Amino acid sequence: MVKEYFFEEADRTNAFITRLDLAMYEETGGPLEGRGIAVKDNISTAGIPTTCASRILAGYVPPYDAHVVTRLREAGAAIVGKTNMDEFGMGTTTENSAYGPTTNPHDASRVPGGSSGGSAAAVGAGMVDMALGSDTGGSIRCPAAFCGIVGLKPTYGRVSRYGLIAFSNSLEQIGPLGKTVTDVNTLMSAIAGPDPRDTTAYDRPYTHTPSGDIAGMKIAVPDEFFGEGVDPAVAESVRTAIGRLEDAGAETLTCSIPSMAYALAAYYVTCMSEASSNLSRFDGVRFGPSVETKRSWHDEFRDHRGALFGKEVQSRIMLGTFALSAGYYGKYYAKAQVARENVRRDFLRIFKDADIIAGPTMPQIAFKLGEKSDPLSMYLADILTVPANLAGVPAISVPCGTVDKMPVGLQLIGRHFEDERVVDAAFAYETGVA
Amino acid sequence: MVFENDVEGIAKLADIHIQKEELAEFTSRFNHILEYFDILDTVSEGEEGEADLVNVLREDEVTPSLTQEAACANAHETEDGYIRAPRVM
């Protein structure tokens, strides 16, 4: 039976691009029955506008649901709306949105992080308990850390990307954000599962009950996660949190990830290159604001994309085009793939001796609105989150105290397909301090 | 290092029209970022990975998909169930 869900919470952070004051759900007896869930606006929802926070998709209404949305509906969830984000996921603050910035629920003069900033702010402000985001280089974990909530980037391939509007296919995953580790675990159980429509999705369903028993768990702490650029107060909070995990029975060891010297550059070259190809579909013919069909294709196409993509998106498409062009491919794209393999190998080496790698999620607390106006300085803020995407391993951010009254995130990274263990480590921390 | 005429060429290749007055800004932005990417020069020769991947294939059989109507629903100009596009030639 179809039931009504009234979604009446005021949106004081501009978390939503589209909201459904009356959302419907099915009485399925599923684990999310009657619970309101917010969905990032780059995840396709049949009948509900999906814009990627871009003017180039204004008015687009997907004719089909993403696999994760189908699964949410089957689990009985009420989809209450589509959340704000950096345009196509390109940003770390949710300021690059055609619908205006989202603000941080803890301090309206600060950003919520990005690019899933709307999802994190909706949870952080108490509008919903859970939300879906996507994480290409930290876009779930960063806003989770900045908004004081929990966010999981699953292992690459654990969750189907069917219906996720692609920015960088080889890096991104859809994942859950929630107020608690238990909420994140519940949402993860609902969305993970096989899907023949995404050939990179494994048949590895997620059925897990979090356990706080981490006695004997080996936790590696990389020097690079506490290096230059990491706010000492943030570093101290995170070291204290790791101490709590030791109190709970975990053993810690130090380690090094030398490939982090060039991981960020490898990440940006890779995602820009993939974006330059993925975003060529926005030609104004099949969806979004229309083009004039009387003019020639290239003239019309060029003007359309010049007028409707934001500057950061244009910049990334052009740099990606450049990195893939004859004469530069070897210097940029090919080198980035070697660098990426080195990152993966560093993780595999560390995971021979350790179960979990721990460090800060973000090097700083949430930035002030407008603080990161220089693109490169914004990119540098992703240094601690991109390695997990390059390697394809699962990573979670769980709140671990505050600095200047703003939340700090503890990042816990695990082996491929050991999302459960990452959740357990976060649960042990959460229940240990509660 | 790229110059304004390089950026013009890249924009053309990427099918993005940028205004003349934006050229200087894009050029300095690109140089700033490309200078950072130079760190990739320190990556020694190695292998590209992912040797443990397998192809996922299926028989080329018609399976249920979007209806023609649903596929055309977001297009602004359609004709006889097809989407009208700008002329290519």
Boltz contact constraints between the chains, C-beta under 6 A:
constraints:
  - contact:
      token1: [A, 60]
      token2: [B, 74]
      max_distance: 6.0
  - contact:
      token1: [A, 63]
      token2: [B, 66]
      max_distance: 6.0
  - contact:
      token1: [A, 63]
      token2: [B, 70]
      max_distance: 6.0
  - contact:
      token1: [A, 63]
      token2: [B, 73]
      max_distance: 6.0
  - contact:
      token1: [A, 199]
      token2: [B, 56]
      max_distance: 6.0
  - contact:
      token1: [A, 262]
      token2: [B, 39]
      max_distance: 6.0
  - contact:
      token1: [A, 262]
      token2: [B, 40]
      max_distance: 6.0
  - contact:
      token1: [A, 262]
      token2: [B, 43]
      max_distance: 6.0
  - contact:
      token1: [A, 265]
      token2: [B, 37]
      max_distance: 6.0
  - contact:
      token1: [A, 265]
      token2: [B, 39]
      max_distance: 6.0
  - contact:
      token1: [A, 265]
      token2: [B, 40]
      max_distance: 6.0
  - contact:
      token1: [A, 285]
      token2: [B, 85]
      max_distance: 6.0
  - contact:
      token1: [A, 286]
      token2: [B, 75]
      max_distance: 6.0
  - contact:
      token1: [A, 286]
      token2: [B, 83]
      max_distance: 6.0
  - contact:
      token1: [A, 287]
      token2: [B, 74]
      max_distance: 6.0
  - contact:
      token1: [A, 290]
      token2: [B, 76]
      max_distance: 6.0
  - contact:
      token1: [A, 291]
      token2: [B, 86]
      max_distance: 6.0
  - contact:
      token1: [A, 293]
      token2: [B, 77]
      max_distance: 6.0
  - contact:
      token1: [A, 293]
      token2: [B, 84]
      max_distance: 6.0
  - contact:
      token1: [A, 293]
      token2: [B, 86]
      max_distance: 6.0
  - contact:
      token1: [A, 295]
      token2: [B, 86]
      max_distance: 6.0
  - contact:
      token1: [A, 296]
      token2: [B, 87]
      max_distance: 6.0
  - contact:
      token1: [A, 297]
      token2: [B, 86]
      max_distance: 6.0
  - contact:
      token1: [A, 297]
      token2: [B, 88]
      max_distance: 6.0
  - contact:
      token1: [A, 300]
      token2: [B, 86]
      max_distance: 6.0
  - contact:
      token1: [A, 301]
      token2: [B, 15]
      max_distance: 6.0
  - contact:
      token1: [A, 302]
      token2: [B, 15]
      max_distance: 6.0
  - contact:
      token1: [A, 302]
      token2: [B, 17]
      max_distance: 6.0
  - contact:
      token1: [A, 303]
      token2: [B, 17]
      max_distance: 6.0
  - contact:
      token1: [A, 305]
      token2: [B, 15]
      max_distance: 6.0
  - contact:
      token1: [A, 305]
      token2: [B, 16]
      max_distance: 6.0
  - contact:
      token1: [A, 306]
      token2: [B, 16]
      max_distance: 6.0
  - contact:
      token1: [A, 306]
      token2: [B, 17]
      max_distance: 6.0
  - contact:
      token1: [A, 306]
      token2: [B, 18]
      max_distance: 6.0
  - contact:
      token1: [A, 314]
      token2: [B, 16]
      max_distance: 6.0
  - contact:
      token1: [A, 317]
      token2: [B, 14]
      max_distance: 6.0
  - contact:
      token1: [A, 318]
      token2: [B, 10]
      max_distance: 6.0
  - contact:
      token1: [A, 318]
      token2: [B, 11]
      max_distance: 6.0
  - contact:
      token1: [A, 318]
      token2: [B, 14]
      max_distance: 6.0
  - contact:
      token1: [A, 321]
      token2: [B, 10]
      max_distance: 6.0
  - contact:
      token1: [A, 321]
      token2: [B, 13]
      max_distance: 6.0
  - contact:
      token1: [A, 321]
      token2: [B, 14]
      max_distance: 6.0
  - contact:
      token1: [A, 322]
      token2: [B, 10]
      max_distance: 6.0
  - contact:
      token1: [A, 335]
      token2: [B, 40]
      max_distance: 6.0
  - contact:
      token1: [A, 335]
      token2: [B, 43]
      max_distance: 6.0
  - contact:
      token1: [A, 337]
      token2: [B, 48]
      max_distance: 6.0
  - contact:
      token1: [A, 338]
      token2: [B, 43]
      max_distance: 6.0
  - contact:
      token1: [A, 338]
      token2: [B, 46]
      max_distance: 6.0
  - contact:
      token1: [A, 339]
      token2: [B, 43]
      max_distance: 6.0
  - contact:
      token1: [A, 341]
      token2: [B, 48]
      max_distance: 6.0
  - contact:
      token1: [A, 341]
      token2: [B, 49]
      max_distance: 6.0
  - contact:
      token1: [A, 344]
      token2: [B, 49]
      max_distance: 6.0
  - contact:
      token1: [A, 376]
      token2: [B, 32]
      max_distance: 6.0
  - contact:
      token1: [A, 376]
      token2: [B, 33]
      max_distance: 6.0
  - contact:
      token1: [A, 376]
      token2: [B, 36]
      max_distance: 6.0
